[in-house]
Amino acid sequence: MAGKIFYRERRKVGEKEKKPRFKLVAVADVDLKFYSEHLRKKELEEIAATVGAELVLLKAPKDKDEEVEIKE
């Protein structure tokens, strides 16, 4: 079974900004370390193809009430 890499779009990055638009959320069944939390789509695709993992885009909640962020 191939592993999975879960990611979502960042909220505070615009379409034309030169910043990575995606945030790494979790990795399952893949022995892999990430040294960056924010990645570009091409970077995620290349990593997933190399390690044989599936990319899973997490949907953003529609209501602001549903949104929960844990800060450490």
C-alpha positions in Angstrom: 0.0 0.0 0.0 1.3 3.4 -1.0 1.6 6.1 1.7 -0.3 9.4 1.6 0.8 13.0 1.9 -2.0 15.3 3.1 -1.8 19.0 2.3 -4.0 22.1 2.0 -3.9 25.5 0.5 -2.6 28.3 2.7 -5.1 31.0 3.5 -2.9 34.1 3.5 -1.1 33.6 0.2 -2.5 35.2 -3.0 -2.6 33.8 -6.5 0.2 35.9 -7.9 2.5 36.0 -4.9 5.9 34.3 -5.3 5.4 32.2 -2.1 4.6 28.5 -1.7 0.8 28.1 -1.7 0.5 24.8 0.1 1.0 23.7 3.7 2.0 20.2 4.6 -0.5 18.7 7.1 0.4 15.0 7.6 2.2 12.0 6.2 0.9 8.4 6.6 2.7 5.1 5.9 5.8 6.8 4.4 9.2 6.9 6.1 9.9 10.5 5.2 11.0 13.7 6.9 10.0 17.2 5.7 12.2 20.2 6.6 9.7 22.7 5.2 6.0 23.2 6.0 5.2 25.4 3.0 5.7 23.8 -0.4 4.8 24.4 -4.0 2.5 22.0 -5.9 5.3 20.9 -8.2 7.5 20.1 -5.2 4.7 18.0 -3.6 4.1 16.1 -6.8 7.8 15.4 -7.3 8.2 14.1 -3.7 5.1 12.0 -4.0 6.2 10.4 -7.3 9.7 9.7 -6.0 8.5 7.9 -2.8 5.4 6.3 -4.4 2.9 8.2 -2.2 -0.5 9.6 -3.0 -1.2 13.3 -2.6 -4.5 14.1 -0.7 -5.8 17.7 -0.9 -7.7 18.6 2.2 -10.8 20.8 1.7 -11.0 24.1 3.6 -14.0 24.4 5.9 -16.8 26.6 4.5 -17.6 28.3 7.8 -15.2 30.3 9.9 -16.8 28.6 12.9 -15.6 25.2 11.8 -12.0 26.4 11.5 -9.9 25.4 14.4 -6.1 26.0 14.6 -3.9 24.6 17.4 -1.1 26.9 18.4 1.8 25.7 20.4 
